[in-house]
Amino acid sequence: MKMKHSLTAFASLLFLLMAQVTQTAGAQLPDFTELAEKNAPSVVNISTKKSSKPGKQFHRPEQNKIPEIPEDSPLNELFEHFFGGVPDHGRVPDQFFNNEAMGSGFIISADGYVLTNHHVVSGADEIIVRLSDRREFTAKLIGSDKASDVALVRIDAESLPTVTIGKGKDLRVGEWVLAIGSPFGFDHSVTAGIVSAKGRSLPTENYVPYIQTDVAINPGNSGGPLFNLEGEVVGINSQIYSRTGGFMGVSFAIPIEVAMNVADQLRTKGKVTRGWLGVLIQDVTRSLAESFGMEQPHGALVAQVIPDSPAQKAGVQVGDIIVSYNDEVVKRSSSLPPMVGSSSVDILAKVVVLRHGEKMTLSVNIGELPDNQLASSPAAPGNAKDGAEGELLGLAVKDLNEEQRKKLGIADGGVIVSEVTASAAREAGIQVGQVIVMLQNHKIKNVVGFREQVKKLKRGKPVALLVQEKDGSRWLTLTIPE
């Protein structure tokens, strides 16, 4: 009898403990209901119409055209059932087709200003904004900025519900966030997740330090807000990484500070201006860091200084490693463009560089980014052809002739690679036709000077070379075999 009571007491205690654990685990999960209910009215659905001629829009190469089908062919019934009839191969109609696209946005002012993505409204002939109360407005495009993928539109309405603007920079990795948008046209769909990373740089986007999340984002979510648990907008949902076209757990949002800066400029000036240093940069790899005498890789390595740019006037040199900009640490090369781009034009910026192992502080008068300078990083290295074994670096060089200098835009100095003779050089990305202009921070004037510098190199150590070609300059490293 005592054993039975003991078992009953133990079971009761175990049940209470399990209930407490479940309750504690449940209490740790956020409740999004109030946040979603409060902010849904300030989120809008955006649809656009673009006119295009079908003859231009849907032109197929000759080999891909559907063949003529005889009238008595059974395929006629198939086309009639699925496509409404056999395609007309003769005449291309003159009328325009309306192509419709859909996205999201959110209201940032009670008098009708709405933020969304540039790619949502780009090229639109008509922009329709639908509110949560089902009212529809034809919006006016105030301005759009492709570089940041931000657009500002306005509807003719008053006393509208607005979002609360937060700070994307205050987000912490692992923090809960929530998105509201119109995936596949399903208005005001709510999805949640966590911040996966901050300050992400995408291959084609140099001026946005993206917030990476695992919030489910799909076509139609673009331009919608990303909220923190305080109900503040911290970003604009913009892109996903996907191999299938659908959501795969990796999505990116534009920090709200970047978006609001762009919106303010579009509203006041009608265009966006960005700060400009005038350098081409690349990441400092581990081997480059070792060749420059750095304990660990960090900063942005200058591969080219644009003539007559703010950087050149301030004394920035090829081979400098920019480690700080206005007292903000530059961890990677991708960190620098957003810092400079968000700077005001004609202000003095403090740039700290590492030159020959010593830190130097330069004062740069920031210029305005020209339209043709949106890219800030040199191209990635390619592959070279195989060759036989050669000299110490595994390559042969020659002095440049006048025709080569004119073609490559090199006034003086440098040696051109005439042959790649060893695997180490090939693996480093050195190619025939490239011009070596610097070796270990020493300028190369000619073949004689090049050979003198090569003699000073140590085997088994990484060597940094600055090479120049048609597309610009970049630093490469190769290790001399022992």
C-alpha positions as CSV (number, residue, x, y, z in Angstrom):
1,M,0.0,0.0,0.0
2,K,2.9,2.3,0.9
3,M,4.5,1.5,-2.4
4,K,1.3,2.4,-4.3
5,H,1.1,5.8,-2.5
6,S,4.8,6.4,-3.2
7,L,4.4,5.7,-6.9
8,T,1.3,8.0,-7.1
9,A,3.2,10.8,-5.3
10,F,6.2,10.4,-7.6
11,A,3.9,10.4,-10.7
12,S,2.2,13.6,-9.5
13,L,5.5,15.3,-8.8
14,L,6.8,14.3,-12.2
15,F,3.7,15.6,-13.9
16,L,4.0,19.0,-12.1
17,L,7.7,19.2,-13.1
18,M,6.9,18.5,-16.7
19,A,4.1,21.1,-16.7
20,Q,6.4,23.6,-15.2
21,V,9.1,23.0,-17.8
22,T,6.5,23.2,-20.6
23,Q,5.1,26.5,-19.1
24,T,8.7,27.9,-18.8
25,A,9.6,27.0,-22.4
26,G,6.3,28.5,-23.6
27,A,6.9,31.7,-21.7
28,Q,10.2,32.2,-23.5
29,L,8.6,32.3,-26.9
30,P,7.4,35.7,-28.0
31,D,3.8,36.6,-28.5
32,F,3.4,38.4,-31.8
33,T,-0.3,38.9,-31.8
34,E,-0.4,42.4,-30.4
35,L,2.5,43.5,-32.6
36,A,0.9,42.2,-35.7
37,E,-2.5,43.7,-34.8
38,K,-1.1,47.1,-34.1
39,N,1.1,47.4,-37.1
40,A,-0.9,45.7,-39.9
41,P,-2.9,48.9,-40.8
42,S,0.3,50.7,-41.7
43,V,1.5,48.0,-44.1
44,V,0.2,48.2,-47.7
45,N,0.0,46.1,-50.8
46,I,1.6,47.5,-53.9
47,S,0.7,46.4,-57.4
48,T,2.2,47.8,-60.6
49,K,1.3,47.8,-64.3
50,K,3.9,47.9,-67.1
51,S,2.9,48.2,-70.7
52,S,4.9,46.3,-73.4
53,K,4.5,45.1,-76.9
54,P,4.3,41.3,-77.1
55,G,6.3,41.3,-80.3
56,K,9.3,42.7,-78.4
57,Q,8.6,41.2,-75.0
58,F,8.0,37.6,-76.0
59,H,10.2,37.2,-79.1
60,R,11.5,33.7,-79.5
61,P,14.6,32.6,-81.6
62,E,13.6,30.9,-84.8
63,Q,14.6,27.4,-83.6
64,N,12.2,27.7,-80.6
65,K,9.0,28.6,-82.6
66,I,6.1,26.2,-82.4
67,P,5.8,24.4,-85.8
68,E,2.7,24.8,-88.0
69,I,0.0,22.2,-87.0
70,P,-2.3,20.7,-89.6
71,E,-6.0,21.3,-89.1
72,D,-6.8,17.6,-88.7
73,S,-4.0,17.1,-86.1
74,P,-5.0,15.8,-82.7
75,L,-2.7,18.5,-81.2
76,N,-5.3,21.1,-82.2
77,E,-7.6,19.8,-79.5
78,L,-4.8,19.9,-77.0
79,F,-4.0,23.5,-77.7
80,E,-7.7,24.4,-77.7
81,H,-8.1,22.9,-74.2
82,F,-5.0,24.4,-72.5
83,F,-4.2,27.5,-74.5
84,G,-7.5,28.6,-76.1
85,G,-6.3,27.7,-79.6
86,V,-3.3,27.2,-81.9
87,P,-0.9,30.2,-81.9
88,D,-1.1,32.5,-84.9
89,H,2.3,32.4,-86.6
90,G,1.5,35.1,-89.1
91,R,0.6,38.4,-87.5
92,V,2.0,40.0,-84.4
93,P,-0.8,42.1,-82.7
94,D,-0.2,45.8,-82.3
95,Q,-1.9,46.3,-79.0
96,F,0.0,46.5,-75.7
97,F,-0.1,43.8,-73.0
98,N,-0.3,44.9,-69.3
99,N,2.3,43.0,-67.2
100,E,1.4,43.2,-63.5
101,A,3.8,42.9,-60.6
102,M,3.2,42.9,-56.8
103,G,5.0,43.8,-53.7
104,S,4.6,45.4,-50.3
105,G,5.3,48.7,-48.6
106,F,4.7,50.7,-45.4
107,I,3.4,54.1,-44.5
108,I,6.1,56.4,-42.9
109,S,4.0,59.6,-42.6
110,A,0.4,60.4,-42.0
111,D,0.2,62.5,-45.2
112,G,0.8,59.5,-47.5
113,Y,4.5,58.8,-47.9
114,V,5.2,55.1,-48.4
115,L,8.5,53.2,-48.5
116,T,9.0,50.2,-50.7
117,N,11.8,48.6,-52.9
118,H,13.1,50.1,-56.1
119,H,12.6,46.8,-57.9
120,V,8.9,46.7,-57.0
121,V,8.1,49.9,-58.8
122,S,10.9,50.1,-61.4
123,G,9.6,50.8,-64.9
124,A,5.9,50.9,-63.7
125,D,3.4,52.9,-65.7
126,E,0.9,52.8,-62.8
127,I,1.4,52.1,-59.1
128,I,-1.6,51.0,-57.1
129,V,-1.4,51.1,-53.2
130,R,-4.1,49.1,-51.3
131,L,-4.6,49.7,-47.6
132,S,-5.7,47.3,-45.0
133,D,-9.2,48.8,-45.0
134,R,-9.3,47.9,-48.8
135,R,-9.1,51.5,-50.0
136,E,-7.0,51.8,-53.2
137,F,-5.0,54.8,-54.4
138,T,-2.9,55.5,-57.5
139,A,0.5,56.5,-56.1
140,K,3.0,59.1,-57.4
141,L,6.6,58.0,-57.6
142,I,8.6,60.5,-55.6
143,G,11.9,58.9,-56.4
144,S,13.7,55.6,-56.6
145,D,17.3,54.5,-56.0
146,K,18.7,51.4,-57.6
147,A,21.9,51.2,-55.6
148,S,20.1,50.8,-52.3
149,D,16.9,49.2,-53.8
150,V,14.7,51.9,-52.0
151,A,11.8,53.8,-53.5
152,L,9.5,56.4,-52.1
153,V,5.9,56.8,-53.3
154,R,3.0,59.0,-52.1
155,I,-0.7,58.6,-52.1
156,D,-3.3,61.4,-51.8
157,A,-4.6,60.6,-48.3
158,E,-4.5,62.2,-44.8
159,S,-4.4,60.9,-41.2
160,L,-3.0,57.6,-42.2
161,P,-1.7,55.0,-39.6
162,T,2.2,55.0,-39.6
163,V,4.9,52.7,-38.4
164,T,7.4,53.5,-35.7
165,I,10.9,53.8,-37.0
166,G,13.6,51.9,-35.0
167,K,17.3,51.4,-35.3
168,G,18.7,48.5,-37.3
169,K,22.1,49.0,-35.9
170,D,20.8,48.1,-32.4
171,L,19.7,44.6,-33.5
172,R,21.5,41.6,-32.0
173,V,22.2,38.4,-33.8
174,G,19.7,35.8,-32.5
175,E,17.0,38.5,-31.8
176,W,13.4,37.8,-32.8
177,V,12.0,39.8,-35.8
178,L,8.7,39.8,-37.7
179,A,7.7,40.6,-41.3
180,I,4.4,41.7,-42.6
181,G,3.8,41.6,-46.4
182,S,1.9,40.1,-49.3
183,P,3.6,36.9,-50.4
184,F,2.1,35.7,-53.6
185,G,-0.6,38.4,-53.2
186,F,-1.8,37.1,-49.8
187,D,-2.2,40.5,-48.0
188,H,-0.9,41.1,-44.5
189,S,0.7,37.7,-44.1
190,V,2.8,37.6,-40.9
191,T,6.1,35.6,-40.7
192,A,8.7,35.5,-37.9
193,G,12.3,34.4,-37.3
194,I,15.6,35.6,-35.9
195,V,18.4,37.8,-37.0
196,S,21.0,35.5,-38.6
197,A,23.7,38.1,-39.2
198,K,24.4,41.8,-39.7
199,G,26.4,43.8,-42.1
200,R,26.1,41.3,-45.0
201,S,27.5,42.4,-48.3
202,L,26.0,40.9,-51.5
203,P,27.9,40.5,-54.7
204,T,26.1,43.2,-56.6
205,E,25.3,45.5,-53.7
206,N,28.2,47.7,-52.4
207,Y,26.4,50.3,-50.4
208,V,23.9,48.4,-48.2
209,P,25.1,46.4,-45.0
210,Y,22.2,43.9,-45.2
211,I,20.5,42.3,-42.2
212,Q,20.3,38.6,-42.7
213,T,17.3,36.7,-41.2
214,D,15.6,33.4,-41.5
215,V,12.1,35.0,-41.7
216,A,10.1,33.4,-44.5
217,I,10.2,35.9,-47.4
218,N,8.6,35.1,-50.8
219,P,7.6,37.0,-54.0
220,G,5.3,39.8,-52.8
221,N,7.1,40.4,-49.5
222,S,9.6,42.7,-51.2
223,G,9.3,46.3,-49.8
224,G,7.5,45.2,-46.6
225,P,8.7,46.1,-43.1
226,L,10.8,44.0,-40.7
227,F,9.9,44.7,-37.1
228,N,11.7,44.1,-33.8
229,L,9.7,42.9,-30.7
230,E,9.2,46.6,-29.7
231,G,7.0,47.0,-32.8
232,E,9.6,49.3,-34.5
233,V,10.6,49.0,-38.1
234,V,14.3,48.0,-38.3
235,G,14.5,47.1,-42.0
236,I,12.9,46.6,-45.4
237,N,12.6,43.1,-46.7
238,S,14.4,43.1,-50.0
239,Q,16.0,39.8,-51.2
240,I,16.3,36.1,-50.6
241,Y,19.0,33.6,-51.4
242,S,17.5,30.7,-53.2
243,R,18.5,27.9,-55.6
244,T,14.9,27.1,-56.4
245,G,13.3,30.5,-56.6
246,G,11.4,29.9,-53.3
247,F,12.3,30.6,-49.7
248,M,15.2,28.6,-48.4
249,G,15.8,30.1,-44.9
250,V,18.1,33.0,-46.0
251,S,16.6,36.4,-46.5
252,F,18.0,40.0,-46.5
253,A,16.6,43.3,-45.3
254,I,17.9,46.8,-45.9
255,P,18.6,48.5,-42.5
256,I,16.0,51.2,-41.8
257,E,18.7,53.9,-41.3
258,V,19.9,53.4,-44.9
259,A,16.3,53.4,-46.2
260,M,15.3,56.6,-44.3
261,N,18.4,58.4,-45.4
262,V,17.6,57.6,-49.0
263,A,13.9,58.5,-48.5
264,D,14.8,61.9,-47.0
265,Q,17.1,62.7,-50.0
266,L,14.5,61.6,-52.5
267,R,11.9,63.8,-50.8
268,T,14.1,66.9,-50.5
269,K,16.4,66.7,-53.5
270,G,14.8,64.2,-55.9
271,K,18.0,62.2,-56.1
272,V,20.5,60.4,-53.8
273,T,24.1,61.6,-53.4
274,R,26.8,59.4,-51.8
275,G,30.2,60.0,-50.4
276,W,33.2,59.0,-52.5
277,L,36.8,58.2,-51.7
278,G,38.0,57.2,-55.1
279,V,39.8,53.9,-54.4
280,L,39.3,50.3,-55.6
281,I,39.7,47.9,-52.7
282,Q,39.8,44.3,-51.9
283,D,39.7,42.0,-48.9
284,V,42.9,41.3,-46.9
285,T,43.3,37.5,-47.1
286,R,45.4,35.5,-44.6
287,S,48.3,35.2,-47.1
288,L,48.1,39.0,-47.9
289,A,48.1,39.8,-44.2
290,E,51.2,37.7,-43.7
291,S,53.0,39.3,-46.6
292,F,52.2,42.8,-45.2
293,G,53.3,41.8,-41.7
294,M,49.9,41.8,-40.1
295,E,49.0,39.5,-37.2
296,Q,45.5,38.8,-38.6
297,P,43.6,39.9,-41.7
298,H,41.4,43.0,-41.4
299,G,40.8,46.2,-43.3
300,A,40.4,47.2,-46.9
301,L,43.4,46.8,-49.2
302,V,43.8,49.6,-51.7
303,A,44.4,48.1,-55.2
304,Q,44.0,51.4,-57.2
305,V,43.6,55.1,-56.5
306,I,41.5,57.0,-59.0
307,P,43.4,60.0,-60.5
308,D,42.2,63.4,-59.2
309,S,40.0,61.7,-56.6
310,P,39.6,62.7,-52.9
311,A,41.8,59.8,-51.9
312,Q,44.6,60.8,-54.2
313,K,44.5,64.4,-53.1
314,A,44.7,63.2,-49.4
315,G,47.7,61.1,-50.1
316,V,46.2,57.6,-50.1
317,Q,48.5,55.1,-51.8
318,V,48.2,51.8,-53.5
319,G,49.1,49.1,-50.9
320,D,47.6,51.1,-48.0
321,I,45.3,49.1,-45.8
322,I,42.3,51.2,-44.6
323,V,41.7,50.0,-41.0
324,S,39.4,52.8,-39.7
325,Y,37.0,55.4,-41.2
326,N,35.8,58.2,-38.9
327,D,36.7,56.2,-35.8
328,E,34.8,53.2,-37.0
329,V,36.8,50.0,-37.5
330,V,36.9,48.5,-41.0
331,K,36.8,44.8,-40.5
332,R,36.4,43.8,-44.1
333,S,36.6,45.6,-47.4
334,S,32.8,45.2,-47.8
335,S,32.4,47.3,-44.6
336,L,34.0,50.4,-46.2
337,P,31.6,51.4,-49.1
338,P,28.5,51.7,-46.8
339,M,30.5,53.9,-44.4
340,V,31.8,56.2,-47.1
341,G,28.5,56.2,-49.1
342,S,26.5,57.4,-46.1
343,S,28.9,60.3,-45.5
344,S,27.9,63.8,-46.5
345,V,29.8,65.4,-49.5
346,D,32.4,68.0,-48.8
347,I,33.1,67.0,-45.2
348,L,36.5,66.0,-43.8
349,A,36.7,62.3,-42.9
350,K,39.4,60.7,-40.8
351,V,40.9,57.7,-42.5
352,V,43.5,55.5,-40.7
353,V,45.7,53.4,-43.0
354,L,48.4,50.8,-42.4
355,R,51.4,51.6,-44.6
356,H,54.6,49.6,-44.4
357,G,53.5,48.2,-41.0
358,E,52.8,51.7,-39.4
359,K,49.5,53.4,-38.9
360,M,48.9,56.8,-40.5
361,T,45.9,59.2,-40.1
362,L,44.8,61.0,-43.3
363,S,42.2,63.7,-43.6
364,V,40.1,63.2,-46.8
365,N,37.6,65.8,-48.2
366,I,34.8,63.4,-49.2
367,G,33.6,63.9,-52.8
368,E,30.3,62.9,-54.5
369,L,30.1,59.4,-56.0
370,P,30.0,59.6,-59.8
371,D,27.5,57.4,-61.6
372,N,30.2,55.3,-63.2
373,Q,31.9,54.5,-59.8
374,L,29.1,52.4,-58.2
375,A,31.4,49.4,-58.2
376,S,34.2,49.5,-55.6
377,S,36.0,46.2,-55.8
378,P,38.3,44.8,-58.5
379,A,37.3,41.7,-60.5
380,A,38.0,38.2,-59.1
381,P,41.1,36.4,-60.4
382,G,40.7,34.1,-63.3
383,N,42.6,31.0,-64.5
384,A,45.9,31.0,-66.5
385,K,47.1,28.5,-69.0
386,D,49.5,25.8,-68.1
387,G,53.2,26.2,-68.7
388,A,56.6,24.7,-67.9
389,E,58.7,25.4,-64.8
390,G,60.4,28.8,-64.8
391,E,62.2,31.2,-62.4
392,L,61.7,31.9,-58.7
393,L,58.1,33.3,-58.9
394,G,57.1,30.9,-61.7
395,L,56.6,33.5,-64.4
396,A,58.5,35.4,-67.1
397,V,58.1,39.2,-67.6
398,K,59.0,41.8,-70.2
399,D,59.2,45.6,-70.4
400,L,56.1,47.2,-71.9
401,N,56.1,48.8,-75.3
402,E,54.3,52.1,-76.2
403,E,51.3,50.2,-77.7
404,Q,50.8,48.1,-74.6
405,R,51.1,51.2,-72.3
406,K,48.5,53.0,-74.4
407,K,46.1,50.0,-74.4
408,L,46.3,49.5,-70.7
409,G,46.5,53.2,-69.7
410,I,49.9,52.8,-67.9
411,A,52.1,55.9,-68.3
412,D,55.3,54.5,-66.8
413,G,56.7,51.6,-64.8
414,G,55.5,48.0,-64.6
415,V,56.4,44.7,-66.3
416,I,54.1,42.6,-68.4
417,V,53.7,38.9,-67.8
418,S,54.7,37.0,-70.9
419,E,54.6,33.5,-69.6
420,V,53.3,31.7,-66.5
421,T,55.7,28.8,-65.8
422,A,54.8,27.3,-62.4
423,S,51.6,26.1,-60.6
424,A,52.1,28.5,-57.7
425,A,51.7,31.4,-60.0
426,R,48.8,29.9,-61.8
427,E,47.0,29.1,-58.5
428,A,47.5,32.7,-57.4
429,G,45.6,33.9,-60.5
430,I,48.5,35.4,-62.4
431,Q,47.8,35.5,-66.2
432,V,49.7,36.3,-69.3
433,G,49.1,39.9,-70.3
434,Q,48.8,41.2,-66.7
435,V,51.1,44.0,-65.7
436,I,52.9,43.8,-62.3
437,V,53.2,47.3,-61.0
438,M,54.2,46.6,-57.4
439,L,55.9,43.8,-55.6
440,Q,55.8,43.7,-51.7
441,N,54.9,47.5,-51.7
442,H,57.8,48.4,-54.0
443,K,57.0,50.0,-57.3
444,I,58.3,48.1,-60.3
445,K,59.9,50.4,-63.0
446,N,61.2,47.7,-65.4
447,V,62.5,44.2,-65.7
448,V,65.8,45.0,-64.1
449,G,64.0,46.5,-61.0
450,F,61.6,43.5,-60.9
451,R,64.5,41.1,-60.8
452,E,66.2,43.0,-58.0
453,Q,63.1,42.9,-55.9
454,V,62.7,39.1,-56.6
455,K,66.2,38.5,-55.3
456,K,65.2,39.9,-51.9
457,L,62.3,37.5,-51.4
458,K,62.4,34.6,-49.1
459,R,61.3,31.1,-50.0
460,G,58.3,29.6,-48.3
461,K,56.8,33.1,-47.6
462,P,53.8,34.7,-49.2
463,V,54.5,37.4,-51.7
464,A,52.1,40.3,-52.6
465,L,51.9,41.5,-56.2
466,L,49.7,44.3,-57.5
467,V,48.7,43.5,-61.1
468,Q,46.9,45.7,-63.5
469,E,44.8,44.8,-66.6
470,K,41.9,46.3,-68.6
471,D,39.3,45.9,-65.8
472,G,41.5,47.6,-63.1
473,S,44.0,46.5,-60.5
474,R,44.0,43.9,-57.7
475,W,46.4,42.4,-55.2
476,L,47.4,38.7,-55.6
477,T,49.6,36.5,-53.4
478,L,51.7,33.5,-54.2
479,T,54.0,31.5,-52.0
480,I,57.5,30.8,-53.3
481,P,58.2,27.1,-53.0
482,E,61.0,26.2,-50.5
